[in-house]
Amino acid sequence: MGEQKRKQILQSYNADMRSKQEMGHVPKDLDPAFLTLAISSLTIYPLIFGDVTKMLTGKLPEDPEFQEQWTHFLSAISERIFDQKN
């Protein structure tokens, strides 16, 4: 995928985050671009840095138990960020 296409996709994520913020689903004091970056990082970091994931959790990213726990953690973080009215 070329850089222009990736940029277009990332800008659409950022626009979606701004829209959620305008609707009151995302805290107004959080920069939408940085929030998009943080969420993207949370999603892919354990996969890219499997050795760090194993050192911290004792599990590889491919481990179904890790995936279940990580999914639960990401859901909890999402609820805290997105389920508020500002």
Backbone as numpy.savetxt, mean C-alpha at the origin, in Angstrom:
# Nx Ny Nz CAx CAy CAz Cx Cy Cz
6.85 -2.97 -19.84 5.99 -1.80 -19.84 6.90 -0.57 -19.84
6.60 0.37 -20.71 7.41 1.57 -20.83 7.17 2.57 -19.70
8.12 3.49 -19.59 8.04 4.49 -18.52 6.78 5.33 -18.61
6.39 5.72 -19.81 5.20 6.57 -19.97 3.94 5.84 -19.48
3.83 4.57 -19.81 2.67 3.78 -19.37 2.67 3.63 -17.85
3.84 3.35 -17.27 3.93 3.23 -15.80 3.55 4.54 -15.14
4.04 5.65 -15.70 3.71 6.96 -15.15 2.21 7.20 -15.20
1.59 6.84 -16.30 0.14 7.00 -16.46 -0.62 6.19 -15.41
-0.20 4.97 -15.19 -0.85 4.11 -14.19 -0.68 4.70 -12.79
0.54 5.12 -12.46 0.79 5.69 -11.14 0.02 6.98 -10.92
-0.09 7.79 -11.96 -0.86 9.03 -11.84 -2.34 8.72 -11.63
-2.83 7.63 -12.22 -4.23 7.26 -12.00 -4.44 6.82 -10.55
-3.46 6.11 -9.97 -3.54 5.73 -8.55 -3.58 6.98 -7.68
-2.74 7.95 -8.02 -2.67 9.19 -7.25 -3.98 9.97 -7.37
-4.55 10.02 -8.57 -5.83 10.70 -8.78 -6.94 10.02 -7.97
-6.91 8.69 -7.93 -7.89 7.95 -7.14 -7.75 8.28 -5.65
-6.52 8.40 -5.18 -6.28 8.74 -3.78 -6.80 10.14 -3.48
-6.56 11.09 -4.39 -7.07 12.46 -4.20 -8.59 12.45 -4.15
-9.20 11.66 -5.03 -10.66 11.56 -5.06 -11.19 11.01 -3.73
-10.55 9.97 -3.22 -10.96 9.40 -1.93 -10.81 10.43 -0.82
-9.77 11.23 -0.92 -9.54 12.27 0.08 -10.65 13.32 0.01
-11.02 13.72 -1.19 -12.08 14.71 -1.37 -13.42 14.19 -0.86
-13.64 12.87 -0.94 -14.88 12.27 -0.46 -14.87 12.05 1.05
-13.72 12.32 1.68 -13.62 12.15 3.12 -13.21 10.77 3.58
-12.73 9.94 2.66 -12.32 8.58 3.02 -10.85 8.48 3.40
-10.09 9.53 3.13 -8.66 9.57 3.44 -8.39 10.85 4.23
-7.62 10.78 5.30 -7.34 11.99 6.07 -6.78 13.11 5.19
-7.32 14.30 5.38 -6.94 15.44 4.56 -5.49 15.89 4.79
-4.92 15.55 5.94 -3.56 15.99 6.22 -2.49 15.07 5.63
-2.89 14.01 4.95 -1.94 13.11 4.31 -1.81 13.45 2.83
-0.60 13.67 2.38 -0.34 13.97 0.97 -0.69 12.75 0.13
-1.59 12.89 -0.85 -2.02 11.75 -1.65 -0.87 11.04 -2.38
0.10 11.79 -2.88 1.22 11.16 -3.59 2.06 10.31 -2.64
2.33 10.84 -1.44 3.12 10.07 -0.48 2.34 8.88 0.06
1.04 9.03 0.22 0.21 7.92 0.68 0.18 6.82 -0.38
0.06 7.19 -1.64 0.09 6.22 -2.73 1.43 5.49 -2.74
2.51 6.24 -2.57 3.85 5.64 -2.53 3.98 4.68 -1.34
3.49 5.10 -0.19 3.59 4.26 1.01 2.80 2.96 0.85
1.61 3.06 0.30 0.78 1.86 0.12 1.43 0.92 -0.89
1.95 1.48 -1.97 2.65 0.65 -2.96 3.85 -0.04 -2.32
4.58 0.69 -1.50 5.75 0.13 -0.84 5.36 -0.99 0.12
4.32 -0.77 0.90 3.86 -1.81 1.83 3.47 -3.09 1.08
2.88 -2.91 -0.07 2.41 -4.05 -0.84 3.55 -4.88 -1.40
4.59 -4.23 -1.94 5.62 -4.98 -2.65 6.90 -5.24 -1.87
7.15 -4.48 -0.81 8.42 -4.61 -0.09 8.72 -6.04 0.34
7.79 -6.75 0.99 8.12 -8.11 1.44 8.50 -9.05 0.30
7.95 -8.81 -0.89 8.25 -9.67 -2.03 9.63 -9.36 -2.60
9.96 -8.08 -2.68 11.25 -7.68 -3.26 12.40 -7.99 -2.30
12.15 -7.82 -1.02 13.18 -8.03 -0.01 12.83 -9.23 0.86
12.76 -10.39 0.21 12.40 -11.62 0.90 13.33 -11.97 2.05
14.62 -11.64 1.90 15.57 -11.94 2.98 15.26 -11.11 4.22
14.90 -9.85 4.04 14.53 -8.99 5.18 13.24 -9.50 5.81
12.29 -9.89 4.96 11.02 -10.44 5.44 11.28 -11.66 6.32
12.15 -12.54 5.85 12.48 -13.76 6.62 13.18 -13.40 7.93
14.10 -12.44 7.88 14.82 -12.05 9.10 13.87 -11.47 10.15
12.90 -10.70 9.71 11.99 -10.05 10.65 10.85 -10.94 11.13
10.33 -11.78 10.23 9.14 -12.57 10.57 9.42 -14.06 10.75
10.58 -14.50 10.27 10.88 -15.93 10.30 10.23 -16.69 9.17
9.59 -15.96 8.26 8.88 -16.61 7.15 9.27 -15.96 5.82
9.28 -16.76 4.77 9.49 -16.24 3.43 8.18 -15.67 2.89
8.26 -14.73 1.96 7.03 -14.15 1.40 6.12 -15.17 0.72
6.70 -16.28 0.25 5.89 -17.31 -0.42 5.13 -18.19 0.56
5.50 -18.13 1.83 4.87 -18.95 2.86 3.40 -18.56 3.01
2.48 -19.50 2.85 1.06 -19.18 2.98 0.70 -18.53 4.32
1.38 -18.95 5.39 1.11 -18.35 6.70 1.52 -16.87 6.71
2.68 -16.57 6.12 3.10 -15.17 6.02 2.08 -14.38 5.20
1.68 -14.93 4.07 0.74 -14.23 3.19 -0.57 -13.93 3.91
-1.05 -14.89 4.68 -2.29 -14.68 5.43 -2.11 -13.58 6.48
-1.02 -13.65 7.22 -0.76 -12.63 8.25 -0.53 -11.26 7.63
0.19 -11.19 6.52 0.47 -9.91 5.86 -0.82 -9.31 5.30
-1.66 -10.15 4.72 -2.94 -9.68 4.20 -3.79 -9.10 5.33
-3.81 -9.78 6.46 -4.55 -9.28 7.63 -3.98 -7.94 8.09
-2.66 -7.83 8.15 -2.02 -6.59 8.56 -2.36 -5.45 7.60
-2.26 -5.70 6.29 -2.58 -4.66 5.31 -4.04 -4.24 5.40
-4.92 -5.18 5.67 -6.34 -4.85 5.85 -6.53 -3.94 7.06
-5.84 -4.25 8.15 -5.95 -3.44 9.36 -5.43 -2.03 9.12
-4.31 -1.91 8.43 -3.76 -0.58 8.10 -4.74 0.18 7.23
-5.29 -0.49 6.23 -6.25 0.16 5.32 -7.47 0.67 6.08
-7.98 -0.14 6.99 -9.14 0.28 7.78 -8.83 1.54 8.57
-7.65 1.61 9.12 -7.28 2.78 9.92 -7.09 4.02 9.06
-6.64 3.85 7.84 -6.43 5.02 6.97 -7.72 5.41 6.26
-8.44 4.44 5.71 -9.54 4.75 4.81 -10.92 4.78 5.43
-11.11 4.24 6.60 -12.45 4.18 7.17 -12.73 5.31 8.14
-12.17 6.48 7.88 -12.43 7.62 8.74 -13.11 8.72 7.94
-13.85 9.52 8.65 -14.44 10.71 8.05 -13.67 11.91 8.57
-13.27 12.79 7.67 -12.49 13.96 8.06 -13.26 15.23 7.79
